[in-house]
Amino acid sequence: MVKFKIKKGDEVKIIAGDDKGKTGKVLAVLPKEGKVIVEGMKLAKKAVKPSEQNQNGGFVSKEMPIDISNVAKVEG
C-alpha cells in the first residue's frame, strides 16, 4: 500500500481541475483509490429519495473525491 503525506484534517490547496487555487480541509483520505475528499470542493448534485430524515427528497450537494495528485498540502 502507498503511504500518503496528506491526512484527514490537513489544509490542502487544489492545484488542478475546476477548483484550482482554492484551499480546504481534508474530510477523508481514500488510500485504495488514491483520492481525497476536500470540504466544499468538487461539489456534485445528488438526487435523494424521500425518507424519514428528509421528508421531501430532492437534490443534495455532496463533495466528490479528488485525485491525490491534484492537491498540495499547505504548510503553516
mmCIF file of the N, C-alpha and C atoms, coordinates in Angstrom:
data_MODEL
# 
_entry.id   MODEL 
# 
loop_
_atom_site.group_PDB 
_atom_site.id 
_atom_site.type_symbol 
_atom_site.label_atom_id 
_atom_site.label_alt_id 
_atom_site.label_comp_id 
_atom_site.label_asym_id 
_atom_site.label_entity_id 
_atom_site.label_seq_id 
_atom_site.pdbx_PDB_ins_code 
_atom_site.Cartn_x 
_atom_site.Cartn_y 
_atom_site.Cartn_z 
_atom_site.occupancy 
_atom_site.B_iso_or_equiv 
_atom_site.pdbx_formal_charge 
_atom_site.auth_seq_id 
_atom_site.auth_comp_id 
_atom_site.auth_asym_id 
_atom_site.auth_atom_id 
_atom_site.pdbx_PDB_model_num 
ATOM 1   N N  . MET A 1 1  ? 0.844   -1.180 0.000   1.00 0.00 ? 1  MET A N  1 
ATOM 2   C CA . MET A 1 1  ? 0.000   0.000  0.000   1.00 0.00 ? 1  MET A CA 1 
ATOM 3   C C  . MET A 1 1  ? 0.888   1.241  0.000   1.00 0.00 ? 1  MET A C  1 
ATOM 4   N N  . VAL A 1 2  ? 0.463   2.249  -0.734  1.00 0.00 ? 2  VAL A N  1 
ATOM 5   C CA . VAL A 1 2  ? 1.209   3.500  -0.838  1.00 0.00 ? 2  VAL A CA 1 
ATOM 6   C C  . VAL A 1 2  ? 0.901   4.371  0.378   1.00 0.00 ? 2  VAL A C  1 
ATOM 7   N N  . LYS A 1 3  ? 1.919   5.024  0.912   1.00 0.00 ? 3  LYS A N  1 
ATOM 8   C CA . LYS A 1 3  ? 1.723   5.907  2.056   1.00 0.00 ? 3  LYS A CA 1 
ATOM 9   C C  . LYS A 1 3  ? 1.661   7.354  1.557   1.00 0.00 ? 3  LYS A C  1 
ATOM 10  N N  . PHE A 1 4  ? 0.643   8.092  2.017   1.00 0.00 ? 4  PHE A N  1 
ATOM 11  C CA . PHE A 1 4  ? 0.457   9.473  1.587   1.00 0.00 ? 4  PHE A CA 1 
ATOM 12  C C  . PHE A 1 4  ? 0.852   10.431 2.702   1.00 0.00 ? 4  PHE A C  1 
ATOM 13  N N  . LYS A 1 5  ? 1.309   11.613 2.308   1.00 0.00 ? 5  LYS A N  1 
ATOM 14  C CA . LYS A 1 5  ? 1.703   12.621 3.279   1.00 0.00 ? 5  LYS A CA 1 
ATOM 15  C C  . LYS A 1 5  ? 0.518   13.468 3.717   1.00 0.00 ? 5  LYS A C  1 
ATOM 16  N N  . ILE A 1 6  ? -0.608  13.315 3.053   1.00 0.00 ? 6  ILE A N  1 
ATOM 17  C CA . ILE A 1 6  ? -1.816  14.080 3.373   1.00 0.00 ? 6  ILE A CA 1 
ATOM 18  C C  . ILE A 1 6  ? -2.700  13.225 4.268   1.00 0.00 ? 6  ILE A C  1 
ATOM 19  N N  . LYS A 1 7  ? -3.167  13.825 5.373   1.00 0.00 ? 7  LYS A N  1 
ATOM 20  C CA . LYS A 1 7  ? -4.005  13.115 6.332   1.00 0.00 ? 7  LYS A CA 1 
ATOM 21  C C  . LYS A 1 7  ? -5.312  13.867 6.535   1.00 0.00 ? 7  LYS A C  1 
ATOM 22  N N  . LYS A 1 8  ? -6.266  13.210 7.147   1.00 0.00 ? 8  LYS A N  1 
ATOM 23  C CA . LYS A 1 8  ? -7.544  13.829 7.490   1.00 0.00 ? 8  LYS A CA 1 
ATOM 24  C C  . LYS A 1 8  ? -7.294  15.034 8.395   1.00 0.00 ? 8  LYS A C  1 
ATOM 25  N N  . GLY A 1 9  ? -7.934  16.162 8.077   1.00 0.00 ? 9  GLY A N  1 
ATOM 26  C CA . GLY A 1 9  ? -7.781  17.371 8.879   1.00 0.00 ? 9  GLY A CA 1 
ATOM 27  C C  . GLY A 1 9  ? -6.735  18.337 8.348   1.00 0.00 ? 9  GLY A C  1 
ATOM 28  N N  . ASP A 1 10 ? -5.885  17.904 7.409   1.00 0.00 ? 10 ASP A N  1 
ATOM 29  C CA . ASP A 1 10 ? -4.861  18.781 6.827   1.00 0.00 ? 10 ASP A CA 1 
ATOM 30  C C  . ASP A 1 10 ? -5.497  19.833 5.924   1.00 0.00 ? 10 ASP A C  1 
ATOM 31  N N  . GLU A 1 11 ? -4.848  20.980 5.834   1.00 0.00 ? 11 GLU A N  1 
ATOM 32  C CA . GLU A 1 11 ? -5.262  22.050 4.923   1.00 0.00 ? 11 GLU A CA 1 
ATOM 33  C C  . GLU A 1 11 ? -4.544  21.822 3.591   1.00 0.00 ? 11 GLU A C  1 
ATOM 34  N N  . VAL A 1 12 ? -5.304  21.734 2.501   1.00 0.00 ? 12 VAL A N  1 
ATOM 35  C CA . VAL A 1 12 ? -4.711  21.485 1.181   1.00 0.00 ? 12 VAL A CA 1 
ATOM 36  C C  . VAL A 1 12 ? -5.173  22.529 0.176   1.00 0.00 ? 12 VAL A C  1 
ATOM 37  N N  . LYS A 1 13 ? -4.358  22.699 -0.869  1.00 0.00 ? 13 LYS A N  1 
ATOM 38  C CA . LYS A 1 13 ? -4.678  23.601 -1.967  1.00 0.00 ? 13 LYS A CA 1 
ATOM 39  C C  . LYS A 1 13 ? -4.895  22.749 -3.217  1.00 0.00 ? 13 LYS A C  1 
ATOM 40  N N  . ILE A 1 14 ? -5.942  23.058 -3.961  1.00 0.00 ? 14 ILE A N  1 
ATOM 41  C CA . ILE A 1 14 ? -6.232  22.341 -5.199  1.00 0.00 ? 14 ILE A CA 1 
ATOM 42  C C  . ILE A 1 14 ? -5.321  22.915 -6.285  1.00 0.00 ? 14 ILE A C  1 
ATOM 43  N N  . ILE A 1 15 ? -4.536  22.056 -6.956  1.00 0.00 ? 15 ILE A N  1 
ATOM 44  C CA . ILE A 1 15 ? -3.576  22.537 -7.953  1.00 0.00 ? 15 ILE A CA 1 
ATOM 45  C C  . ILE A 1 15 ? -4.002  22.212 -9.381  1.00 0.00 ? 15 ILE A C  1 
ATOM 46  N N  . ALA A 1 16 ? -5.130  21.502 -9.548  1.00 0.00 ? 16 ALA A N  1 
ATOM 47  C CA . ALA A 1 16 ? -5.623  21.181 -10.886 1.00 0.00 ? 16 ALA A CA 1 
ATOM 48  C C  . ALA A 1 16 ? -7.122  20.951 -10.827 1.00 0.00 ? 16 ALA A C  1 
ATOM 49  N N  . GLY A 1 17 ? -7.797  21.230 -11.929 1.00 0.00 ? 17 GLY A N  1 
ATOM 50  C CA . GLY A 1 17 ? -9.235  20.987 -12.014 1.00 0.00 ? 17 GLY A CA 1 
ATOM 51  C C  . GLY A 1 17 ? -10.051 22.258 -11.900 1.00 0.00 ? 17 GLY A C  1 
ATOM 52  N N  . ASP A 1 18 ? -11.364 22.088 -11.772 1.00 0.00 ? 18 ASP A N  1 
ATOM 53  C CA . ASP A 1 18 ? -12.285 23.221 -11.732 1.00 0.00 ? 18 ASP A CA 1 
ATOM 54  C C  . ASP A 1 18 ? -12.080 24.125 -10.510 1.00 0.00 ? 18 ASP A C  1 
ATOM 55  N N  . ASP A 1 19 ? -11.655 23.566 -9.394  1.00 0.00 ? 19 ASP A N  1 
ATOM 56  C CA . ASP A 1 19 ? -11.467 24.334 -8.158  1.00 0.00 ? 19 ASP A CA 1 
ATOM 57  C C  . ASP A 1 19 ? -10.017 24.766 -7.944  1.00 0.00 ? 19 ASP A C  1 
ATOM 58  N N  . LYS A 1 20 ? -9.236  24.834 -9.028  1.00 0.00 ? 20 LYS A N  1 
ATOM 59  C CA . LYS A 1 20 ? -7.814  25.183 -8.956  1.00 0.00 ? 20 LYS A CA 1 
ATOM 60  C C  . LYS A 1 20 ? -7.606  26.496 -8.205  1.00 0.00 ? 20 LYS A C  1 
ATOM 61  N N  . GLY A 1 21 ? -6.664  26.490 -7.253  1.00 0.00 ? 21 GLY A N  1 
ATOM 62  C CA . GLY A 1 21 ? -6.321  27.686 -6.488  1.00 0.00 ? 21 GLY A CA 1 
ATOM 63  C C  . GLY A 1 21 ? -7.056  27.805 -5.164  1.00 0.00 ? 21 GLY A C  1 
ATOM 64  N N  . LYS A 1 22 ? -8.107  27.032 -4.951  1.00 0.00 ? 22 LYS A N  1 
ATOM 65  C CA . LYS A 1 22 ? -8.878  27.094 -3.708  1.00 0.00 ? 22 LYS A CA 1 
ATOM 66  C C  . LYS A 1 22 ? -8.228  26.207 -2.655  1.00 0.00 ? 22 LYS A C  1 
ATOM 67  N N  . THR A 1 23 ? -8.469  26.554 -1.385  1.00 0.00 ? 23 THR A N  1 
ATOM 68  C CA . THR A 1 23 ? -7.950  25.737 -0.292  1.00 0.00 ? 23 THR A CA 1 
ATOM 69  C C  . THR A 1 23 ? -9.110  25.215 0.540   1.00 0.00 ? 23 THR A C  1 
ATOM 70  N N  . GLY A 1 24 ? -8.876  24.077 1.183   1.00 0.00 ? 24 GLY A N  1 
ATOM 71  C CA . GLY A 1 24 ? -9.895  23.483 2.026   1.00 0.00 ? 24 GLY A CA 1 
ATOM 72  C C  . GLY A 1 24 ? -9.303  22.421 2.931   1.00 0.00 ? 24 GLY A C  1 
ATOM 73  N N  . LYS A 1 25 ? -10.145 21.918 3.838   1.00 0.00 ? 25 LYS A N  1 
ATOM 74  C CA . LYS A 1 25 ? -9.725  20.920 4.807   1.00 0.00 ? 25 LYS A CA 1 
ATOM 75  C C  . LYS A 1 25 ? -10.080 19.524 4.299   1.00 0.00 ? 25 LYS A C  1 
ATOM 76  N N  . VAL A 1 26 ? -9.182  18.570 4.493   1.00 0.00 ? 26 VAL A N  1 
ATOM 77  C CA . VAL A 1 26 ? -9.404  17.191 4.058   1.00 0.00 ? 26 VAL A CA 1 
ATOM 78  C C  . VAL A 1 26 ? -10.402 16.530 5.011   1.00 0.00 ? 26 VAL A C  1 
ATOM 79  N N  . LEU A 1 27 ? -11.508 16.017 4.452   1.00 0.00 ? 27 LEU A N  1 
ATOM 80  C CA . LEU A 1 27 ? -12.510 15.320 5.251   1.00 0.00 ? 27 LEU A CA 1 
ATOM 81  C C  . LEU A 1 27 ? -12.212 13.825 5.331   1.00 0.00 ? 27 LEU A C  1 
ATOM 82  N N  . ALA A 1 28 ? -11.643 13.265 4.244   1.00 0.00 ? 28 ALA A N  1 
ATOM 83  C CA . ALA A 1 28 ? -11.352 11.833 4.220   1.00 0.00 ? 28 ALA A CA 1 
ATOM 84  C C  . ALA A 1 28 ? -10.256 11.543 3.209   1.00 0.00 ? 28 ALA A C  1 
ATOM 85  N N  . VAL A 1 29 ? -9.475  10.497 3.477   1.00 0.00 ? 29 VAL A N  1 
ATOM 86  C CA . VAL A 1 29 ? -8.455  10.017 2.545   1.00 0.00 ? 29 VAL A CA 1 
ATOM 87  C C  . VAL A 1 29 ? -8.861  8.606  2.140   1.00 0.00 ? 29 VAL A C  1 
ATOM 88  N N  . LEU A 1 30 ? -8.879  8.346  0.823   1.00 0.00 ? 30 LEU A N  1 
ATOM 89  C CA . LEU A 1 30 ? -9.231  7.032  0.301   1.00 0.00 ? 30 LEU A CA 1 
ATOM 90  C C  . LEU A 1 30 ? -7.971  6.395  -0.294  1.00 0.00 ? 30 LEU A C  1 
ATOM 91  N N  . PRO A 1 31 ? -7.153  5.703  0.524   1.00 0.00 ? 31 PRO A N  1 
ATOM 92  C CA . PRO A 1 31 ? -5.853  5.222  0.065   1.00 0.00 ? 31 PRO A CA 1 
ATOM 93  C C  . PRO A 1 31 ? -5.918  4.178  -1.048  1.00 0.00 ? 31 PRO A C  1 
ATOM 94  N N  . LYS A 1 32 ? -6.923  3.320  -1.051  1.00 0.00 ? 32 LYS A N  1 
ATOM 95  C CA . LYS A 1 32 ? -7.019  2.291  -2.098  1.00 0.00 ? 32 LYS A CA 1 
ATOM 96  C C  . LYS A 1 32 ? -7.272  2.912  -3.469  1.00 0.00 ? 32 LYS A C  1 
ATOM 97  N N  . GLU A 1 33 ? -8.002  4.016  -3.492  1.00 0.00 ? 33 GLU A N  1 
ATOM 98  C CA . GLU A 1 33 ? -8.323  4.691  -4.751  1.00 0.00 ? 33 GLU A CA 1 
ATOM 99  C C  . GLU A 1 33 ? -7.334  5.808  -5.073  1.00 0.00 ? 33 GLU A C  1 
ATOM 100 N N  . GLY A 1 34 ? -6.530  6.228  -4.092  1.00 0.00 ? 34 GLY A N  1 
ATOM 101 C CA . GLY A 1 34 ? -5.589  7.328  -4.290  1.00 0.00 ? 34 GLY A CA 1 
ATOM 102 C C  . GLY A 1 34 ? -6.297  8.666  -4.413  1.00 0.00 ? 34 GLY A C  1 
ATOM 103 N N  . LYS A 1 35 ? -7.354  8.845  -3.615  1.00 0.00 ? 35 LYS A N  1 
ATOM 104 C CA . LYS A 1 35 ? -8.148  10.070 -3.684  1.00 0.00 ? 35 LYS A CA 1 
ATOM 105 C C  . LYS A 1 35 ? -8.382  10.650 -2.300  1.00 0.00 ? 35 LYS A C  1 
ATOM 106 N N  . VAL A 1 36 ? -8.754  11.932 -2.274  1.00 0.00 ? 36 VAL A N  1 
ATOM 107 C CA . VAL A 1 36 ? -9.125  12.615 -1.032  1.00 0.00 ? 36 VAL A CA 1 
ATOM 108 C C  . VAL A 1 36 ? -10.440 13.345 -1.246  1.00 0.00 ? 36 VAL A C  1 
ATOM 109 N N  . ILE A 1 37 ? -11.153 13.567 -0.149  1.00 0.00 ? 37 ILE A N  1 
ATOM 110 C CA . ILE A 1 37 ? -12.376 14.374 -0.195  1.00 0.00 ? 37 ILE A CA 1 
ATOM 111 C C  . ILE A 1 37 ? -12.073 15.651 0.569   1.00 0.00 ? 37 ILE A C  1 
ATOM 112 N N  . VAL A 1 38 ? -12.236 16.799 -0.107  1.00 0.00 ? 38 VAL A N  1 
ATOM 113 C CA . VAL A 1 38 ? -11.915 18.099 0.472   1.00 0.00 ? 38 VAL A CA 1 
ATOM 114 C C  . VAL A 1 38 ? -13.207 18.878 0.697   1.00 0.00 ? 38 VAL A C  1 
ATOM 115 N N  . GLU A 1 39 ? -13.322 19.476 1.866   1.00 0.00 ? 39 GLU A N  1 
ATOM 116 C CA . GLU A 1 39 ? -14.514 20.208 2.270   1.00 0.00 ? 39 GLU A CA 1 
ATOM 117 C C  . GLU A 1 39 ? -14.846 21.333 1.282   1.00 0.00 ? 39 GLU A C  1 
ATOM 118 N N  . GLY A 1 40 ? -16.045 21.295 0.718   1.00 0.00 ? 40 GLY A N  1 
ATOM 119 C CA . GLY A 1 40 ? -16.530 22.347 -0.166  1.00 0.00 ? 40 GLY A CA 1 
ATOM 120 C C  . GLY A 1 40 ? -15.977 22.333 -1.577  1.00 0.00 ? 40 GLY A C  1 
ATOM 121 N N  . MET A 1 41 ? -15.214 21.308 -1.965  1.00 0.00 ? 41 MET A N  1 
ATOM 122 C CA . MET A 1 41 ? -14.623 21.238 -3.302  1.00 0.00 ? 41 MET A CA 1 
ATOM 123 C C  . MET A 1 41 ? -15.265 20.114 -4.117  1.00 0.00 ? 41 MET A C  1 
ATOM 124 N N  . LYS A 1 42 ? -15.265 20.295 -5.429  1.00 0.00 ? 42 LYS A N  1 
ATOM 125 C CA . LYS A 1 42 ? -15.808 19.330 -6.383  1.00 0.00 ? 42 LYS A CA 1 
ATOM 126 C C  . LYS A 1 42 ? -17.196 18.857 -5.957  1.00 0.00 ? 42 LYS A C  1 
ATOM 127 N N  . LEU A 1 43 ? -18.105 19.822 -5.820  1.00 0.00 ? 43 LEU A N  1 
ATOM 128 C CA . LEU A 1 43 ? -19.469 19.515 -5.405  1.00 0.00 ? 43 LEU A CA 1 
ATOM 129 C C  . LEU A 1 43 ? -20.269 18.936 -6.565  1.00 0.00 ? 43 LEU A C  1 
ATOM 130 N N  . ALA A 1 44 ? -21.110 17.959 -6.252  1.00 0.00 ? 44 ALA A N  1 
ATOM 131 C CA . ALA A 1 44 ? -21.996 17.352 -7.235  1.00 0.00 ? 44 ALA A CA 1 
ATOM 132 C C  . ALA A 1 44 ? -23.396 17.315 -6.643  1.00 0.00 ? 44 ALA A C  1 
ATOM 133 N N  . LYS A 1 45 ? -24.396 17.509 -7.477  1.00 0.00 ? 45 LYS A N  1 
ATOM 134 C CA . LYS A 1 45 ? -25.784 17.416 -7.042  1.00 0.00 ? 45 LYS A CA 1 
ATOM 135 C C  . LYS A 1 45 ? -26.200 15.955 -7.094  1.00 0.00 ? 45 LYS A C  1 
ATOM 136 N N  . LYS A 1 46 ? -26.697 15.444 -5.981  1.00 0.00 ? 46 LYS A N  1 
ATOM 137 C CA . LYS A 1 46 ? -27.154 14.060 -5.910  1.00 0.00 ? 46 LYS A CA 1 
ATOM 138 C C  . LYS A 1 46 ? -28.657 14.058 -5.651  1.00 0.00 ? 46 LYS A C  1 
ATOM 139 N N  . ALA A 1 47 ? -29.387 13.216 -6.383  1.00 0.00 ? 47 ALA A N  1 
ATOM 140 C CA . ALA A 1 47 ? -30.820 13.065 -6.166  1.00 0.00 ? 47 ALA A CA 1 
ATOM 141 C C  . ALA A 1 47 ? -31.030 12.194 -4.927  1.00 0.00 ? 47 ALA A C  1 
ATOM 142 N N  . VAL A 1 48 ? -31.948 12.617 -4.057  1.00 0.00 ? 48 VAL A N  1 
ATOM 143 C CA . VAL A 1 48 ? -32.221 11.889 -2.820  1.00 0.00 ? 48 VAL A CA 1 
ATOM 144 C C  . VAL A 1 48 ? -33.703 11.565 -2.752  1.00 0.00 ? 48 VAL A C  1 
ATOM 145 N N  . LYS A 1 49 ? -34.012 10.293 -2.493  1.00 0.00 ? 49 LYS A N  1 
ATOM 146 C CA . LYS A 1 49 ? -35.402 9.875  -2.351  1.00 0.00 ? 49 LYS A CA 1 
ATOM 147 C C  . LYS A 1 49 ? -35.945 10.345 -1.001  1.00 0.00 ? 49 LYS A C  1 
ATOM 148 N N  . PRO A 1 50 ? -37.243 10.580 -0.913  1.00 0.00 ? 50 PRO A N  1 
ATOM 149 C CA . PRO A 1 50 ? -37.823 10.940 0.389   1.00 0.00 ? 50 PRO A CA 1 
ATOM 150 C C  . PRO A 1 50 ? -37.586 9.831  1.419   1.00 0.00 ? 50 PRO A C  1 
ATOM 151 N N  . SER A 1 51 ? -37.259 10.222 2.649   1.00 0.00 ? 51 SER A N  1 
ATOM 152 C CA . SER A 1 51 ? -37.041 9.267  3.732   1.00 0.00 ? 51 SER A CA 1 
ATOM 153 C C  . SER A 1 51 ? -37.518 9.911  5.027   1.00 0.00 ? 51 SER A C  1 
ATOM 154 N N  . GLU A 1 52 ? -37.302 9.231  6.136   1.00 0.00 ? 52 GLU A N  1 
ATOM 155 C CA . GLU A 1 52 ? -37.730 9.789  7.419   1.00 0.00 ? 52 GLU A CA 1 
ATOM 156 C C  . GLU A 1 52 ? -36.937 11.034 7.782   1.00 0.00 ? 52 GLU A C  1 
ATOM 157 N N  . GLN A 1 53 ? -35.615 11.056 7.452   1.00 0.00 ? 53 GLN A N  1 
ATOM 158 C CA . GLN A 1 53 ? -34.796 12.230 7.763   1.00 0.00 ? 53 GLN A CA 1 
ATOM 159 C C  . GLN A 1 53 ? -35.104 13.377 6.804   1.00 0.00 ? 53 GLN A C  1 
ATOM 160 N N  . ASN A 1 54 ? -35.344 13.054 5.532   1.00 0.00 ? 54 ASN A N  1 
ATOM 161 C CA . ASN A 1 54 ? -35.600 14.058 4.502   1.00 0.00 ? 54 ASN A CA 1 
ATOM 162 C C  . ASN A 1 54 ? -36.980 13.781 3.897   1.00 0.00 ? 54 ASN A C  1 
ATOM 163 N N  . GLN A 1 55 ? -38.001 14.439 4.417   1.00 0.00 ? 55 GLN A N  1 
ATOM 164 C CA . GLN A 1 55 ? -39.383 14.162 4.029   1.00 0.00 ? 55 GLN A CA 1 
ATOM 165 C C  . GLN A 1 55 ? -39.668 14.409 2.550   1.00 0.00 ? 55 GLN A C  1 
ATOM 166 N N  . ASN A 1 56 ? -39.066 15.470 1.975   1.00 0.00 ? 56 ASN A N  1 
ATOM 167 C CA . ASN A 1 56 ? -39.379 15.853 0.603   1.00 0.00 ? 56 ASN A CA 1 
ATOM 168 C C  . ASN A 1 56 ? -38.466 15.225 -0.446  1.00 0.00 ? 56 ASN A C  1 
ATOM 169 N N  . GLY A 1 57 ? -37.292 14.780 -0.053  1.00 0.00 ? 57 GLY A N  1 
ATOM 170 C CA . GLY A 1 57 ? -36.333 14.297 -1.051  1.00 0.00 ? 57 GLY A CA 1 
ATOM 171 C C  . GLY A 1 57 ? -35.726 15.483 -1.773  1.00 0.00 ? 57 GLY A C  1 
ATOM 172 N N  . GLY A 1 58 ? -35.383 15.313 -3.048  1.00 0.00 ? 58 GLY A N  1 
ATOM 173 C CA . GLY A 1 58 ? -34.831 16.419 -3.834  1.00 0.00 ? 58 GLY A CA 1 
ATOM 174 C C  . GLY A 1 58 ? -33.355 16.226 -4.116  1.00 0.00 ? 58 GLY A C  1 
ATOM 175 N N  . PHE A 1 59 ? -32.622 17.353 -4.163  1.00 0.00 ? 59 PHE A N  1 
ATOM 176 C CA . PHE A 1 59 ? -31.206 17.325 -4.501  1.00 0.00 ? 59 PHE A CA 1 
ATOM 177 C C  . PHE A 1 59 ? -30.351 17.777 -3.324  1.00 0.00 ? 59 PHE A C  1 
ATOM 178 N N  . VAL A 1 60 ? -29.193 17.120 -3.174  1.00 0.00 ? 60 VAL A N  1 
ATOM 179 C CA . VAL A 1 60 ? -28.250 17.447 -2.107  1.00 0.00 ? 60 VAL A CA 1 
ATOM 180 C C  . VAL A 1 60 ? -26.882 17.649 -2.741  1.00 0.00 ? 60 VAL A C  1 
ATOM 181 N N  . SER A 1 61 ? -26.153 18.693 -2.328  1.00 0.00 ? 61 SER A N  1 
ATOM 182 C CA . SER A 1 61 ? -24.784 18.902 -2.809  1.00 0.00 ? 61 SER A CA 1 
ATOM 183 C C  . SER A 1 61 ? -23.847 18.044 -1.974  1.00 0.00 ? 61 SER A C  1 
ATOM 184 N N  . LYS A 1 62 ? -22.964 17.292 -2.647  1.00 0.00 ? 62 LYS A N  1 
ATOM 185 C CA . LYS A 1 62 ? -22.071 16.368 -1.965  1.00 0.00 ? 62 LYS A CA 1 
ATOM 186 C C  . LYS A 1 62 ? -20.658 16.531 -2.523  1.00 0.00 ? 62 LYS A C  1 
ATOM 187 N N  . GLU A 1 63 ? -19.663 16.485 -1.635  1.00 0.00 ? 63 GLU A N  1 
ATOM 188 C CA . GLU A 1 63 ? -18.268 16.549 -2.075  1.00 0.00 ? 63 GLU A CA 1 
ATOM 189 C C  . GLU A 1 63 ? -17.876 15.216 -2.701  1.00 0.00 ? 63 GLU A C  1 
ATOM 190 N N  . MET A 1 64 ? -17.223 15.296 -3.863  1.00 0.00 ? 64 MET A N  1 
ATOM 191 C CA . MET A 1 64 ? -16.775 14.098 -4.554  1.00 0.00 ? 64 MET A CA 1 
ATOM 192 C C  . MET A 1 64 ? -15.255 13.964 -4.393  1.00 0.00 ? 64 MET A C  1 
ATOM 193 N N  . PRO A 1 65 ? -14.722 12.745 -4.525  1.00 0.00 ? 65 PRO A N  1 
ATOM 194 C CA . PRO A 1 65 ? -13.270 12.535 -4.365  1.00 0.00 ? 65 PRO A CA 1 
ATOM 195 C C  . PRO A 1 65 ? -12.449 13.238 -5.447  1.00 0.00 ? 65 PRO A C  1 
ATOM 196 N N  . ILE A 1 66 ? -11.274 13.734 -5.051  1.00 0.00 ? 66 ILE A N  1 
ATOM 197 C CA . ILE A 1 66 ? -10.315 14.373 -5.951  1.00 0.00 ? 66 ILE A CA 1 
ATOM 198 C C  . ILE A 1 66 ? -9.047  13.523 -5.915  1.00 0.00 ? 66 ILE A C  1 
ATOM 199 N N  . ASP A 1 67 ? -8.414  13.325 -7.059  1.00 0.00 ? 67 ASP A N  1 
ATOM 200 C CA . ASP A 1 67 ? -7.174  12.551 -7.101  1.00 0.00 ? 67 ASP A CA 1 
ATOM 201 C C  . ASP A 1 67 ? -6.124  13.228 -6.229  1.00 0.00 ? 67 ASP A C  1 
ATOM 202 N N  . ILE A 1 68 ? -5.387  12.436 -5.477  1.00 0.00 ? 68 ILE A N  1 
ATOM 203 C CA . ILE A 1 68 ? -4.416  12.976 -4.517  1.00 0.00 ? 68 ILE A CA 1 
ATOM 204 C C  . ILE A 1 68 ? -3.299  13.751 -5.210  1.00 0.00 ? 68 ILE A C  1 
ATOM 205 N N  . SER A 1 69 ? -3.057  13.470 -6.494  1.00 0.00 ? 69 SER A N  1 
ATOM 206 C CA . SER A 1 69 ? -2.019  14.194 -7.234  1.00 0.00 ? 69 SER A CA 1 
ATOM 207 C C  . SER A 1 69 ? -2.449  15.618 -7.578  1.00 0.00 ? 69 SER A C  1 
ATOM 208 N N  . ASN A 1 70 ? -3.732  15.918 -7.425  1.00 0.00 ? 70 ASN A N  1 
ATOM 209 C CA . ASN A 1 70 ? -4.254  17.251 -7.751  1.00 0.00 ? 70 ASN A CA 1 
ATOM 210 C C  . ASN A 1 70 ? -4.368  18.164 -6.535  1.00 0.00 ? 70 ASN A C  1 
ATOM 211 N N  . VAL A 1 71 ? -3.834  17.718 -5.393  1.00 0.00 ? 71 VAL A N  1 
ATOM 212 C CA . VAL A 1 71 ? -3.851  18.558 -4.193  1.00 0.00 ? 71 VAL A CA 1 
ATOM 213 C C  . VAL A 1 71 ? -2.442  18.672 -3.627  1.00 0.00 ? 71 VAL A C  1 
ATOM 214 N N  . ALA A 1 72 ? -2.169  19.789 -2.966  1.00 0.00 ? 72 ALA A N  1 
ATOM 215 C CA . ALA A 1 72 ? -0.876  20.010 -2.313  1.00 0.00 ? 72 ALA A CA 1 
ATOM 216 C C  . ALA A 1 72 ? -1.125  20.488 -0.899  1.00 0.00 ? 72 ALA A C  1 
ATOM 217 N N  . LYS A 1 73 ? -0.374  19.932 0.049   1.00 0.00 ? 73 LYS A N  1 
ATOM 218 C CA . LYS A 1 73 ? -0.501  20.315 1.454   1.00 0.00 ? 73 LYS A CA 1 
ATOM 219 C C  . LYS A 1 73 ? -0.042  21.752 1.639   1.00 0.00 ? 73 LYS A C  1 
ATOM 220 N N  . VAL A 1 74 ? -0.829  22.531 2.390   1.00 0.00 ? 74 VAL A N  1 
ATOM 221 C CA . VAL A 1 74 ? -0.480  23.924 2.691   1.00 0.00 ? 74 VAL A CA 1 
ATOM 222 C C  . VAL A 1 74 ? 0.255   23.931 4.021   1.00 0.00 ? 74 VAL A C  1 
ATOM 223 N N  . GLU A 1 75 ? 1.477   24.424 4.009   1.00 0.00 ? 75 GLU A N  1 
ATOM 224 C CA . GLU A 1 75 ? 2.274   24.486 5.237   1.00 0.00 ? 75 GLU A CA 1 
ATOM 225 C C  . GLU A 1 75 ? 1.900   25.748 6.001   1.00 0.00 ? 75 GLU A C  1 
ATOM 226 N N  . GLY A 1 76 ? 1.829   25.619 7.323   1.00 0.00 ? 76 GLY A N  1 
ATOM 227 C CA . GLY A 1 76 ? 1.586   26.802 8.111   1.00 0.00 ? 76 GLY A CA 1 
ATOM 228 C C  . GLY A 1 76 ? 0.707   26.595 9.225   1.00 0.00 ? 76 GLY A C  1 
# 
